Amino acid sequence: MGLLNTRNLQKAKQLLDQNRHKVGDMVEKAGGSLDKATKGRTAQYTQKATEAAHKYSAGAGATTADDVLADDSAAAPSANDGRESAPPS
């Protein structure tokens, strides 16, 4: 049984919706820890995630956990991290 099966995903979404008021603060705390561990290299991503989580907590953003998960996948950094790739020879 995999970690990301349908049952576990549904359970996670349900918990997220039940604890909506706590999401912003928890993401901010986790982002601060991540920024500290990476010495600020991930600050732009953690700031964006924190803003989105606070909107979700306030009810101003997405209405369900599905919407937040979909928005996060669109905002993820690309695989090449902004570096130019060399043209094929």
C-alpha positions in Angstrom: 0.0 0.0 0.0 1.5 3.3 -1.1 1.9 6.4 0.9 -0.1 8.5 -1.6 -3.1 6.4 -2.1 -6.7 7.7 -2.5 -7.7 7.0 1.0 -4.7 8.8 2.6 -5.2 11.8 0.2 -8.9 12.1 1.1 -8.0 11.9 4.8 -5.4 14.6 4.4 -7.9 16.9 2.5 -10.5 16.3 5.2 -8.0 17.3 8.0 -6.9 20.3 6.0 -10.4 21.5 5.6 -11.3 20.9 9.3 -8.2 22.8 10.5 -8.3 25.6 7.9 -7.8 28.3 10.5 -4.4 26.9 11.5 -2.9 26.4 8.0 -1.5 29.9 7.6 0.4 29.9 10.9 1.8 26.4 10.4 3.0 27.1 6.9 4.7 30.3 8.1 6.4 28.4 10.9 7.6 25.6 8.5 8.7 28.2 6.0 10.8 30.0 8.6 12.5 26.7 9.6 13.1 25.9 5.9 14.6 29.4 5.3 16.8 29.0 8.3 18.1 25.6 7.2 18.7 26.8 3.6 20.2 30.1 4.7 17.5 32.0 2.8 17.9 30.3 -0.6 14.2 29.3 -0.6 12.8 32.6 0.8 10.9 33.5 -2.4 9.1 30.2 -2.4 8.3 30.1 1.3 7.0 33.6 1.2 4.7 32.8 -1.7 3.5 29.6 0.1 2.9 31.6 3.3 0.8 34.2 1.5 -1.3 31.5 -0.2 -1.8 29.7 3.1 -2.9 32.9 4.9 -5.4 33.5 2.1 -6.7 30.0 2.5 -6.9 30.3 6.3 -8.9 33.6 5.9 -11.2 32.0 3.4 -10.3 34.6 0.7 -8.5 32.2 -1.6 -9.4 28.7 -2.6 -12.5 27.1 -1.2 -11.2 23.6 -0.8 -7.9 21.7 -0.3 -8.2 20.5 -4.0 -7.9 24.1 -5.2 -4.9 24.8 -3.0 -3.1 21.7 -4.2 -3.8 22.6 -7.8 -2.5 26.1 -7.3 0.7 24.9 -5.7 1.6 22.5 -8.5 1.4 25.4 -11.0 3.7 27.6 -8.8 6.4 24.9 -8.4 9.8 25.8 -9.7 10.9 24.3 -13.0 13.3 21.4 -13.1 16.2 23.5 -14.5 15.9 26.1 -11.7 16.1 28.9 -14.2 19.4 27.9 -15.7 19.7 28.1 -19.4 20.2 24.8 -21.2 22.8 24.4 -23.9 21.4 23.8 -27.4 21.9 20.3 -28.8 24.9 20.0 -31.0 
